[in-house]
Amino acid sequence: MHKETTQQVILFIITSIIIFQTGKRVIALKDIESFTDFFMVMLFFFTGILFLNYLIKLSSKLIGFFNF
């Protein structure tokens, strides 16, 4: 259980960093002109799904921890 939680926290931090960095680039885009721009947009949305997944898992563990 402890190893799984540690892994989820690490992946949560990594996905939040990726969302932040790709989000800055997506905001700066005016138009999708190349494959790289398209890849950045797809990476942003894909990482957003993973971020929400880890957020929900960690939140449920936190709520379960405080539940007696």
N, CA, C and O atoms as a Tripos MOL2 file, in Angstrom:
@<TRIPOS>MOLECULE
protein
  272   271    68     0     0
PROTEIN
NO_CHARGES

@<TRIPOS>ATOM
      1 N           0.8250   -1.1990    0.0000 N.3       1 MET1
      2 CA          0.0000    0.0000    0.0000 C.3       1 MET1
      3 C           0.8630    1.2530    0.0000 C.2       1 MET1
      4 O           0.5800    2.2110   -0.7200 O.2       1 MET1
      5 N           1.9130    1.2420    0.8090 N.am      2 HIS2
      6 CA          2.7740    2.4150    0.8910 C.3       2 HIS2
      7 C           3.5120    2.6670   -0.4310 C.2       2 HIS2
      8 O           3.6590    3.8100   -0.8630 O.2       2 HIS2
      9 N           3.9730    1.5780   -1.0650 N.am      3 LYS3
     10 CA          4.6900    1.7080   -2.3350 C.3       3 LYS3
     11 C           3.7660    2.2470   -3.4270 C.2       3 LYS3
     12 O           4.1780    3.0680   -4.2460 O.2       3 LYS3
     13 N           2.5310    1.7870   -3.4350 N.am      4 GLU4
     14 CA          1.5710    2.2420   -4.4400 C.3       4 GLU4
     15 C           1.2520    3.7260   -4.2580 C.2       4 GLU4
     16 O           1.1490    4.4690   -5.2340 O.2       4 GLU4
     17 N           1.0970    4.1500   -3.0110 N.am      5 THR5
     18 CA          0.8110    5.5610   -2.7340 C.3       5 THR5
     19 C           1.9850    6.4370   -3.1200 C.2       5 THR5
     20 O           1.7950    7.5090   -3.6950 O.2       5 THR5
     21 N           3.1950    6.0000   -2.8140 N.am      6 THR6
     22 CA          4.3900    6.7580   -3.1860 C.3       6 THR6
     23 C           4.4910    6.9020   -4.6980 C.2       6 THR6
     24 O           4.8200    7.9760   -5.2020 O.2       6 THR6
     25 N           4.2100    5.8310   -5.4170 N.am      7 GLN7
     26 CA          4.2470    5.8700   -6.8720 C.3       7 GLN7
     27 C           3.1910    6.8390   -7.4110 C.2       7 GLN7
     28 O           3.4620    7.5840   -8.3530 O.2       7 GLN7
     29 N           2.0030    6.8350   -6.8280 N.am      8 GLN8
     30 CA          0.9550    7.7450   -7.2730 C.3       8 GLN8
     31 C           1.3140    9.1920   -7.0010 C.2       8 GLN8
     32 O           1.0190   10.0620   -7.8210 O.2       8 GLN8
     33 N           1.9450    9.4710   -5.8690 N.am      9 VAL9
     34 CA          2.3580   10.8420   -5.5550 C.3       9 VAL9
     35 C           3.4170   11.3120   -6.5460 C.2       9 VAL9
     36 O           3.3580   12.4440   -7.0270 O.2       9 VAL9
     37 N           4.3770   10.4560   -6.8500 N.am     10 ILE10
     38 CA          5.4250   10.8170   -7.8090 C.3      10 ILE10
     39 C           4.8260   11.0740   -9.1900 C.2      10 ILE10
     40 O           5.1730   12.0600   -9.8400 O.2      10 ILE10
     41 N           3.9350   10.2030   -9.6400 N.am     11 LEU11
     42 CA          3.3030   10.3950  -10.9480 C.3      11 LEU11
     43 C           2.3930   11.6220  -10.9550 C.2      11 LEU11
     44 O           2.2730   12.2970  -11.9780 O.2      11 LEU11
     45 N           1.7570   11.9140   -9.8350 N.am     12 PHE12
     46 CA          0.9350   13.1180   -9.7170 C.3      12 PHE12
     47 C           1.7950   14.3670   -9.8850 C.2      12 PHE12
     48 O           1.4040   15.3030  -10.5820 O.2      12 PHE12
     49 N           2.9540   14.3830   -9.2520 N.am     13 ILE13
     50 CA          3.8630   15.5340   -9.3680 C.3      13 ILE13
     51 C           4.3740   15.6710  -10.7950 C.2      13 ILE13
     52 O           4.4250   16.7770  -11.3310 O.2      13 ILE13
     53 N           4.7520   14.5540  -11.4140 N.am     14 ILE14
     54 CA          5.2660   14.5940  -12.7880 C.3      14 ILE14
     55 C           4.1960   15.0940  -13.7550 C.2      14 ILE14
     56 O           4.4770   15.9290  -14.6140 O.2      14 ILE14
     57 N           2.9590   14.5820  -13.6170 N.am     15 THR15
     58 CA          1.9050   15.0230  -14.5260 C.3      15 THR15
     59 C           1.5440   16.4900  -14.3060 C.2      15 THR15
     60 O           1.2020   17.1910  -15.2590 O.2      15 THR15
     61 N           1.6160   16.9580  -13.0660 N.am     16 SER16
     62 CA          1.3150   18.3760  -12.8320 C.3      16 SER16
     63 C           2.3850   19.2720  -13.4610 C.2      16 SER16
     64 O           2.0650   20.3430  -13.9770 O.2      16 SER16
     65 N           3.6390   18.8510  -13.4230 N.am     17 ILE17
     66 CA          4.7110   19.6220  -14.0710 C.3      17 ILE17
     67 C           4.5090   19.6320  -15.5870 C.2      17 ILE17
     68 O           4.6500   20.6740  -16.2260 O.2      17 ILE17
     69 N           4.1790   18.4730  -16.1620 N.am     18 ILE18
     70 CA          3.9630   18.3940  -17.6110 C.3      18 ILE18
     71 C           2.7690   19.2430  -18.0240 C.2      18 ILE18
     72 O           2.8220   19.9240  -19.0480 O.2      18 ILE18
     73 N           1.6900   19.2130  -17.2400 N.am     19 ILE19
     74 CA          0.5170   20.0350  -17.5680 C.3      19 ILE19
     75 C           0.8800   21.5080  -17.5340 C.2      19 ILE19
     76 O           0.4760   22.2690  -18.4130 O.2      19 ILE19
     77 N           1.6350   21.9140  -16.5320 N.am     20 PHE20
     78 CA          2.0170   23.3160  -16.4130 C.3      20 PHE20
     79 C           2.8640   23.7570  -17.6030 C.2      20 PHE20
     80 O           2.6010   24.8040  -18.1960 O.2      20 PHE20
     81 N           3.8760   22.9680  -17.9560 N.am     21 GLN21
     82 CA          4.7820   23.3440  -19.0430 C.3      21 GLN21
     83 C           4.0810   23.3180  -20.4070 C.2      21 GLN21
     84 O           4.2440   24.2390  -21.2080 O.2      21 GLN21
     85 N           3.3050   22.2700  -20.6670 N.am     22 THR22
     86 CA          2.6110   22.2140  -21.9570 C.3      22 THR22
     87 C           1.4840   23.2310  -22.0180 C.2      22 THR22
     88 O           1.1660   23.7450  -23.0900 O.2      22 THR22
     89 N           0.8780   23.5260  -20.8690 N.am     23 GLY23
     90 CA         -0.1670   24.5490  -20.8270 C.3      23 GLY23
     91 C           0.3580   25.9180  -21.2190 C.2      23 GLY23
     92 O          -0.3200   26.6710  -21.9180 O.2      23 GLY23
     93 N           1.5690   26.2430  -20.7680 N.am     24 LYS24
     94 CA          2.1810   27.5220  -21.1720 C.3      24 LYS24
     95 C           2.3820   27.5730  -22.6790 C.2      24 LYS24
     96 O           2.1570   28.6090  -23.3040 O.2      24 LYS24
     97 N           2.8010   26.4630  -23.2580 N.am     25 ARG25
     98 CA          3.0130   26.4390  -24.7120 C.3      25 ARG25
     99 C           1.7000   26.4740  -25.4890 C.2      25 ARG25
    100 O           1.6090   27.1140  -26.5360 O.2      25 ARG25
    101 N           0.6800   25.7790  -24.9670 N.am     26 VAL26
    102 CA         -0.6180   25.7670  -25.6400 C.3      26 VAL26
    103 C          -1.2320   27.1680  -25.6120 C.2      26 VAL26
    104 O          -1.8320   27.6010  -26.5960 O.2      26 VAL26
    105 N          -1.0850   27.8690  -24.5020 N.am     27 ILE27
    106 CA         -1.6040   29.2320  -24.4150 C.3      27 ILE27
    107 C          -0.9020   30.1470  -25.4120 C.2      27 ILE27
    108 O          -1.5330   31.0240  -26.0020 O.2      27 ILE27
    109 N           0.4020   29.9460  -25.6030 N.am     28 ALA28
    110 CA          1.1720   30.7900  -26.5160 C.3      28 ALA28
    111 C           0.9000   30.4730  -27.9900 C.2      28 ALA28
    112 O           1.2250   31.2770  -28.8630 O.2      28 ALA28
    113 N           0.3070   29.3100  -28.2740 N.am     29 LEU29
    114 CA          0.0260   28.9460  -29.6670 C.3      29 LEU29
    115 C          -1.0730   29.8300  -30.2460 C.2      29 LEU29
    116 O          -2.0910   30.0900  -29.6040 O.2      29 LEU29
    117 N          -0.8470   30.2730  -31.4450 N.am     30 LYS30
    118 CA         -1.8800   31.0150  -32.1540 C.3      30 LYS30
    119 C          -2.6250   30.0920  -33.1220 C.2      30 LYS30
    120 O          -3.8230   30.2570  -33.3550 O.2      30 LYS30
    121 N          -1.9100   29.1350  -33.6720 N.am     31 ASP31
    122 CA         -2.4990   28.1920  -34.6180 C.3      31 ASP31
    123 C          -1.6340   26.9390  -34.6360 C.2      31 ASP31
    124 O          -0.4250   27.0120  -34.4140 O.2      31 ASP31
    125 N          -2.2390   25.8110  -34.8960 N.am     32 ILE32
    126 CA         -1.4780   24.5720  -35.0070 C.3      32 ILE32
    127 C          -0.8970   24.5160  -36.4110 C.2      32 ILE32
    128 O          -1.6010   24.2790  -37.3920 O.2      32 ILE32
    129 N           0.3990   24.7400  -36.4760 N.am     33 GLU33
    130 CA          1.0570   24.8340  -37.7770 C.3      33 GLU33
    131 C           1.9380   23.6300  -38.0980 C.2      33 GLU33
    132 O           2.2740   23.3990  -39.2600 O.2      33 GLU33
    133 N           2.3100   22.8710  -37.0840 N.am     34 SER34
    134 CA          3.1980   21.7450  -37.3410 C.3      34 SER34
    135 C           2.7790   20.5600  -36.4740 C.2      34 SER34
    136 O           1.8950   20.6610  -35.6230 O.2      34 SER34
    137 N           3.4350   19.4570  -36.7170 N.am     35 PHE35
    138 CA          3.1630   18.2580  -35.9360 C.3      35 PHE35
    139 C           3.5670   18.4610  -34.4820 C.2      35 PHE35
    140 O           2.9340   17.9080  -33.5820 O.2      35 PHE35
    141 N           4.5960   19.2350  -34.2450 N.am     36 THR36
    142 CA          5.0450   19.5140  -32.8800 C.3      36 THR36
    143 C           3.9720   20.2550  -32.0980 C.2      36 THR36
    144 O           3.7330   19.9500  -30.9300 O.2      36 THR36
    145 N           3.3300   21.2180  -32.7270 N.am     37 ASP37
    146 CA          2.2400   21.9380  -32.0580 C.3      37 ASP37
    147 C           1.0870   20.9990  -31.7410 C.2      37 ASP37
    148 O           0.5140   21.0550  -30.6530 O.2      37 ASP37
    149 N           0.7500   20.1430  -32.6880 N.am     38 PHE38
    150 CA         -0.3210   19.1730  -32.4760 C.3      38 PHE38
    151 C           0.0400   18.2110  -31.3490 C.2      38 PHE38
    152 O          -0.8080   17.8660  -30.5260 O.2      38 PHE38
    153 N           1.2980   17.7800  -31.3130 N.am     39 PHE39
    154 CA          1.7620   16.8780  -30.2650 C.3      39 PHE39
    155 C           1.6730   17.5440  -28.8910 C.2      39 PHE39
    156 O           1.3110   16.8870  -27.9150 O.2      39 PHE39
    157 N           1.9930   18.8220  -28.8010 N.am     40 MET40
    158 CA          1.9110   19.5340  -27.5210 C.3      40 MET40
    159 C           0.4680   19.6150  -27.0280 C.2      40 MET40
    160 O           0.2050   19.4460  -25.8370 O.2      40 MET40
    161 N          -0.4610   19.8730  -27.9390 N.am     41 VAL41
    162 CA         -1.8730   19.9420  -27.5540 C.3      41 VAL41
    163 C          -2.3570   18.5690  -27.1000 C.2      41 VAL41
    164 O          -3.0500   18.4640  -26.0880 O.2      41 VAL41
    165 N          -2.0040   17.5220  -27.8290 N.am     42 MET42
    166 CA         -2.4230   16.1760  -27.4470 C.3      42 MET42
    167 C          -1.7900   15.7550  -26.1250 C.2      42 MET42
    168 O          -2.4480   15.1190  -25.3020 O.2      42 MET42
    169 N          -0.5300   16.0980  -25.9150 N.am     43 LEU43
    170 CA          0.1440   15.7830  -24.6540 C.3      43 LEU43
    171 C          -0.5290   16.4950  -23.4870 C.2      43 LEU43
    172 O          -0.6630   15.9230  -22.4050 O.2      43 LEU43
    173 N          -0.9490   17.7290  -23.6980 N.am     44 PHE44
    174 CA         -1.6370   18.4830  -22.6620 C.3      44 PHE44
    175 C          -2.9240   17.7830  -22.2330 C.2      44 PHE44
    176 O          -3.1630   17.6130  -21.0380 O.2      44 PHE44
    177 N          -3.7450   17.3790  -23.1830 N.am     45 PHE45
    178 CA         -5.0150   16.7470  -22.8480 C.3      45 PHE45
    179 C          -4.8300   15.3320  -22.2910 C.2      45 PHE45
    180 O          -5.5360   14.9390  -21.3630 O.2      45 PHE45
    181 N          -3.8990   14.5760  -22.8410 N.am     46 PHE46
    182 CA         -3.6420   13.2280  -22.3400 C.3      46 PHE46
    183 C          -3.1210   13.2760  -20.9100 C.2      46 PHE46
    184 O          -3.5480   12.4900  -20.0640 O.2      46 PHE46
    185 N          -2.1990   14.1950  -20.6380 N.am     47 THR47
    186 CA         -1.6600   14.3400  -19.2930 C.3      47 THR47
    187 C          -2.7270   14.8570  -18.3360 C.2      47 THR47
    188 O          -2.7180   14.5210  -17.1520 O.2      47 THR47
    189 N          -3.6460   15.6740  -18.8460 N.am     48 GLY48
    190 CA         -4.7450   16.1490  -18.0110 C.3      48 GLY48
    191 C          -5.6130   15.0160  -17.5130 C.2      48 GLY48
    192 O          -6.0660   15.0370  -16.3680 O.2      48 GLY48
    193 N          -5.8510   14.0240  -18.3590 N.am     49 ILE49
    194 CA         -6.6390   12.8550  -17.9620 C.3      49 ILE49
    195 C          -5.8930   12.0580  -16.8900 C.2      49 ILE49
    196 O          -6.4920   11.6330  -15.9020 O.2      49 ILE49
    197 N          -4.5960   11.8570  -17.0820 N.am     50 LEU50
    198 CA         -3.8050   11.1440  -16.0800 C.3      50 LEU50
    199 C          -3.7470   11.9130  -14.7640 C.2      50 LEU50
    200 O          -3.8180   11.3210  -13.6880 O.2      50 LEU50
    201 N          -3.6170   13.2430  -14.8580 N.am     51 PHE51
    202 CA         -3.5790   14.0840  -13.6670 C.3      51 PHE51
    203 C          -4.8680   13.9310  -12.8590 C.2      51 PHE51
    204 O          -4.8260   13.7780  -11.6380 O.2      51 PHE51
    205 N          -6.0010   13.9730  -13.5370 N.am     52 LEU52
    206 CA         -7.2840   13.8060  -12.8390 C.3      52 LEU52
    207 C          -7.4050   12.4130  -12.2210 C.2      52 LEU52
    208 O          -7.9560   12.2640  -11.1310 O.2      52 LEU52
    209 N          -6.9000   11.4100  -12.9020 N.am     53 ASN53
    210 CA         -6.9350   10.0510  -12.3820 C.3      53 ASN53
    211 C          -6.1490    9.9510  -11.0730 C.2      53 ASN53
    212 O          -6.6590    9.4220  -10.0850 O.2      53 ASN53
    213 N          -4.9210   10.4500  -11.0600 N.am     54 TYR54
    214 CA         -4.1070   10.3880   -9.8460 C.3      54 TYR54
    215 C          -4.6720   11.2820   -8.7520 C.2      54 TYR54
    216 O          -4.5820   10.9400   -7.5730 O.2      54 TYR54
    217 N          -5.2460   12.4050   -9.1160 N.am     55 LEU55
    218 CA         -5.8560   13.2900   -8.1290 C.3      55 LEU55
    219 C          -7.0330   12.6060   -7.4350 C.2      55 LEU55
    220 O          -7.1720   12.6970   -6.2150 O.2      55 LEU55
    221 N          -7.8620   11.9350   -8.1910 N.am     56 ILE56
    222 CA         -9.0170   11.2400   -7.6140 C.3      56 ILE56
    223 C          -8.5670   10.0880   -6.7230 C.2      56 ILE56
    224 O          -9.1230    9.8880   -5.6430 O.2      56 ILE56
    225 N          -7.5650    9.3300   -7.1660 N.am     57 LYS57
    226 CA         -7.0790    8.2070   -6.3580 C.3      57 LYS57
    227 C          -6.4860    8.6980   -5.0370 C.2      57 LYS57
    228 O          -6.7820    8.1470   -3.9770 O.2      57 LYS57
    229 N          -5.6550    9.7270   -5.1020 N.am     58 LEU58
    230 CA         -5.0390   10.2350   -3.8840 C.3      58 LEU58
    231 C          -6.0600   10.9020   -2.9710 C.2      58 LEU58
    232 O          -5.9540   10.8060   -1.7480 O.2      58 LEU58
    233 N          -7.0340   11.5670   -3.5460 N.am     59 SER59
    234 CA         -8.0830   12.1940   -2.7300 C.3      59 SER59
    235 C          -8.9090   11.1420   -2.0000 C.2      59 SER59
    236 O          -9.2510   11.3200   -0.8310 O.2      59 SER59
    237 N          -9.2280   10.0500   -2.6850 N.am     60 SER60
    238 CA        -10.0020    8.9920   -2.0280 C.3      60 SER60
    239 C          -9.1920    8.3460   -0.9100 C.2      60 SER60
    240 O          -9.7580    7.9750    0.1190 O.2      60 SER60
    241 N          -7.8830    8.2030   -1.0870 N.am     61 LYS61
    242 CA         -7.0480    7.6570   -0.0190 C.3      61 LYS61
    243 C          -6.9820    8.6160    1.1610 C.2      61 LYS61
    244 O          -6.9890    8.1870    2.3140 O.2      61 LYS61
    245 N          -6.9180    9.9050    0.8760 N.am     62 LEU62
    246 CA         -6.8710   10.8930    1.9470 C.3      62 LEU62
    247 C          -8.1830   10.9200    2.7210 C.2      62 LEU62
    248 O          -8.1800   11.0010    3.9490 O.2      62 LEU62
    249 N          -9.2900   10.8530    2.0150 N.am     63 ILE63
    250 CA        -10.6010   10.8170    2.6830 C.3      63 ILE63
    251 C         -10.7430    9.5270    3.4860 C.2      63 ILE63
    252 O         -11.2730    9.5390    4.5970 O.2      63 ILE63
    253 N         -10.2740    8.4250    2.9290 N.am     64 GLY64
    254 CA        -10.3160    7.1520    3.6520 C.3      64 GLY64
    255 C          -9.4310    7.1490    4.8860 C.2      64 GLY64
    256 O          -9.7280    6.4730    5.8700 O.2      64 GLY64
    257 N          -8.3510    7.9010    4.8300 N.am     65 PHE65
    258 CA         -7.4510    7.9830    5.9830 C.3      65 PHE65
    259 C          -8.1130    8.7020    7.1420 C.2      65 PHE65
    260 O          -7.9370    8.3090    8.2950 O.2      65 PHE65
    261 N          -8.8740    9.7520    6.8520 N.am     66 PHE66
    262 CA         -9.5410   10.5150    7.8990 C.3      66 PHE66
    263 C         -10.8700    9.9100    8.3110 C.2      66 PHE66
    264 O         -11.4740   10.3540    9.2880 O.2      66 PHE66
    265 N         -11.3330    8.9100    7.5890 N.am     67 ASN67
    266 CA        -12.5710    8.2210    7.9260 C.3      67 ASN67
    267 C         -12.2660    7.1720    8.9890 C.2      67 ASN67
    268 O         -11.4250    6.3030    8.7600 O.2      67 ASN67
    269 N         -12.8980    7.2250   10.0970 N.am     68 PHE68
    270 CA        -12.6260    6.2710   11.1630 C.3      68 PHE68
    271 C         -13.4620    5.0690   10.9300 C.2      68 PHE68
    272 O         -13.4040    4.1160   11.7070 O.2      68 PHE68
@<TRIPOS>BOND
     1     1     2 1
     2     2     3 1
     3     3     4 2
     4     3     5 am
     5     5     6 1
     6     6     7 1
     7     7     8 2
     8     7     9 am
     9     9    10 1
    10    10    11 1
    11    11    12 2
    12    11    13 am
    13    13    14 1
    14    14    15 1
    15    15    16 2
    16    15    17 am
    17    17    18 1
    18    18    19 1
    19    19    20 2
    20    19    21 am
    21    21    22 1
    22    22    23 1
    23    23    24 2
    24    23    25 am
    25    25    26 1
    26    26    27 1
    27    27    28 2
    28    27    29 am
    29    29    30 1
    30    30    31 1
    31    31    32 2
    32    31    33 am
    33    33    34 1
    34    34    35 1
    35    35    36 2
    36    35    37 am
    37    37    38 1
    38    38    39 1
    39    39    40 2
    40    39    41 am
    41    41    42 1
    42    42    43 1
    43    43    44 2
    44    43    45 am
    45    45    46 1
    46    46    47 1
    47    47    48 2
    48    47    49 am
    49    49    50 1
    50    50    51 1
    51    51    52 2
    52    51    53 am
    53    53    54 1
    54    54    55 1
    55    55    56 2
    56    55    57 am
    57    57    58 1
    58    58    59 1
    59    59    60 2
    60    59    61 am
    61    61    62 1
    62    62    63 1
    63    63    64 2
    64    63    65 am
    65    65    66 1
    66    66    67 1
    67    67    68 2
    68    67    69 am
    69    69    70 1
    70    70    71 1
    71    71    72 2
    72    71    73 am
    73    73    74 1
    74    74    75 1
    75    75    76 2
    76    75    77 am
    77    77    78 1
    78    78    79 1
    79    79    80 2
    80    79    81 am
    81    81    82 1
    82    82    83 1
    83    83    84 2
    84    83    85 am
    85    85    86 1
    86    86    87 1
    87    87    88 2
    88    87    89 am
    89    89    90 1
    90    90    91 1
    91    91    92 2
    92    91    93 am
    93    93    94 1
    94    94    95 1
    95    95    96 2
    96    95    97 am
    97    97    98 1
    98    98    99 1
    99    99   100 2
   100    99   101 am
   101   101   102 1
   102   102   103 1
   103   103   104 2
   104   103   105 am
   105   105   106 1
   106   106   107 1
   107   107   108 2
   108   107   109 am
   109   109   110 1
   110   110   111 1
   111   111   112 2
   112   111   113 am
   113   113   114 1
   114   114   115 1
   115   115   116 2
   116   115   117 am
   117   117   118 1
   118   118   119 1
   119   119   120 2
   120   119   121 am
   121   121   122 1
   122   122   123 1
   123   123   124 2
   124   123   125 am
   125   125   126 1
   126   126   127 1
   127   127   128 2
   128   127   129 am
   129   129   130 1
   130   130   131 1
   131   131   132 2
   132   131   133 am
   133   133   134 1
   134   134   135 1
   135   135   136 2
   136   135   137 am
   137   137   138 1
   138   138   139 1
   139   139   140 2
   140   139   141 am
   141   141   142 1
   142   142   143 1
   143   143   144 2
   144   143   145 am
   145   145   146 1
   146   146   147 1
   147   147   148 2
   148   147   149 am
   149   149   150 1
   150   150   151 1
   151   151   152 2
   152   151   153 am
   153   153   154 1
   154   154   155 1
   155   155   156 2
   156   155   157 am
   157   157   158 1
   158   158   159 1
   159   159   160 2
   160   159   161 am
   161   161   162 1
   162   162   163 1
   163   163   164 2
   164   163   165 am
   165   165   166 1
   166   166   167 1
   167   167   168 2
   168   167   169 am
   169   169   170 1
   170   170   171 1
   171   171   172 2
   172   171   173 am
   173   173   174 1
   174   174   175 1
   175   175   176 2
   176   175   177 am
   177   177   178 1
   178   178   179 1
   179   179   180 2
   180   179   181 am
   181   181   182 1
   182   182   183 1
   183   183   184 2
   184   183   185 am
   185   185   186 1
   186   186   187 1
   187   187   188 2
   188   187   189 am
   189   189   190 1
   190   190   191 1
   191   191   192 2
   192   191   193 am
   193   193   194 1
   194   194   195 1
   195   195   196 2
   196   195   197 am
   197   197   198 1
   198   198   199 1
   199   199   200 2
   200   199   201 am
   201   201   202 1
   202   202   203 1
   203   203   204 2
   204   203   205 am
   205   205   206 1
   206   206   207 1
   207   207   208 2
   208   207   209 am
   209   209   210 1
   210   210   211 1
   211   211   212 2
   212   211   213 am
   213   213   214 1
   214   214   215 1
   215   215   216 2
   216   215   217 am
   217   217   218 1
   218   218   219 1
   219   219   220 2
   220   219   221 am
   221   221   222 1
   222   222   223 1
   223   223   224 2
   224   223   225 am
   225   225   226 1
   226   226   227 1
   227   227   228 2
   228   227   229 am
   229   229   230 1
   230   230   231 1
   231   231   232 2
   232   231   233 am
   233   233   234 1
   234   234   235 1
   235   235   236 2
   236   235   237 am
   237   237   238 1
   238   238   239 1
   239   239   240 2
   240   239   241 am
   241   241   242 1
   242   242   243 1
   243   243   244 2
   244   243   245 am
   245   245   246 1
   246   246   247 1
   247   247   248 2
   248   247   249 am
   249   249   250 1
   250   250   251 1
   251   251   252 2
   252   251   253 am
   253   253   254 1
   254   254   255 1
   255   255   256 2
   256   255   257 am
   257   257   258 1
   258   258   259 1
   259   259   260 2
   260   259   261 am
   261   261   262 1
   262   262   263 1
   263   263   264 2
   264   263   265 am
   265   265   266 1
   266   266   267 1
   267   267   268 2
   268   267   269 am
   269   269   270 1
   270   270   271 1
   271   271   272 2
@<TRIPOS>SUBSTRUCTURE
     1 MET1         2 RESIDUE 1 A MET
     2 HIS2         6 RESIDUE 1 A HIS
     3 LYS3        10 RESIDUE 1 A LYS
     4 GLU4        14 RESIDUE 1 A GLU
     5 THR5        18 RESIDUE 1 A THR
     6 THR6        22 RESIDUE 1 A THR
     7 GLN7        26 RESIDUE 1 A GLN
     8 GLN8        30 RESIDUE 1 A GLN
     9 VAL9        34 RESIDUE 1 A VAL
    10 ILE10       38 RESIDUE 1 A ILE
    11 LEU11       42 RESIDUE 1 A LEU
    12 PHE12       46 RESIDUE 1 A PHE
    13 ILE13       50 RESIDUE 1 A ILE
    14 ILE14       54 RESIDUE 1 A ILE
    15 THR15       58 RESIDUE 1 A THR
    16 SER16       62 RESIDUE 1 A SER
    17 ILE17       66 RESIDUE 1 A ILE
    18 ILE18       70 RESIDUE 1 A ILE
    19 ILE19       74 RESIDUE 1 A ILE
    20 PHE20       78 RESIDUE 1 A PHE
    21 GLN21       82 RESIDUE 1 A GLN
    22 THR22       86 RESIDUE 1 A THR
    23 GLY23       90 RESIDUE 1 A GLY
    24 LYS24       94 RESIDUE 1 A LYS
    25 ARG25       98 RESIDUE 1 A ARG
    26 VAL26      102 RESIDUE 1 A VAL
    27 ILE27      106 RESIDUE 1 A ILE
    28 ALA28      110 RESIDUE 1 A ALA
    29 LEU29      114 RESIDUE 1 A LEU
    30 LYS30      118 RESIDUE 1 A LYS
    31 ASP31      122 RESIDUE 1 A ASP
    32 ILE32      126 RESIDUE 1 A ILE
    33 GLU33      130 RESIDUE 1 A GLU
    34 SER34      134 RESIDUE 1 A SER
    35 PHE35      138 RESIDUE 1 A PHE
    36 THR36      142 RESIDUE 1 A THR
    37 ASP37      146 RESIDUE 1 A ASP
    38 PHE38      150 RESIDUE 1 A PHE
    39 PHE39      154 RESIDUE 1 A PHE
    40 MET40      158 RESIDUE 1 A MET
    41 VAL41      162 RESIDUE 1 A VAL
    42 MET42      166 RESIDUE 1 A MET
    43 LEU43      170 RESIDUE 1 A LEU
    44 PHE44      174 RESIDUE 1 A PHE
    45 PHE45      178 RESIDUE 1 A PHE
    46 PHE46      182 RESIDUE 1 A PHE
    47 THR47      186 RESIDUE 1 A THR
    48 GLY48      190 RESIDUE 1 A GLY
    49 ILE49      194 RESIDUE 1 A ILE
    50 LEU50      198 RESIDUE 1 A LEU
    51 PHE51      202 RESIDUE 1 A PHE
    52 LEU52      206 RESIDUE 1 A LEU
    53 ASN53      210 RESIDUE 1 A ASN
    54 TYR54      214 RESIDUE 1 A TYR
    55 LEU55      218 RESIDUE 1 A LEU
    56 ILE56      222 RESIDUE 1 A ILE
    57 LYS57      226 RESIDUE 1 A LYS
    58 LEU58      230 RESIDUE 1 A LEU
    59 SER59      234 RESIDUE 1 A SER
    60 SER60      238 RESIDUE 1 A SER
    61 LYS61      242 RESIDUE 1 A LYS
    62 LEU62      246 RESIDUE 1 A LEU
    63 ILE63      250 RESIDUE 1 A ILE
    64 GLY64      254 RESIDUE 1 A GLY
    65 PHE65      258 RESIDUE 1 A PHE
    66 PHE66      262 RESIDUE 1 A PHE
    67 ASN67      266 RESIDUE 1 A ASN
    68 PHE68      270 RESIDUE 1 A PHE
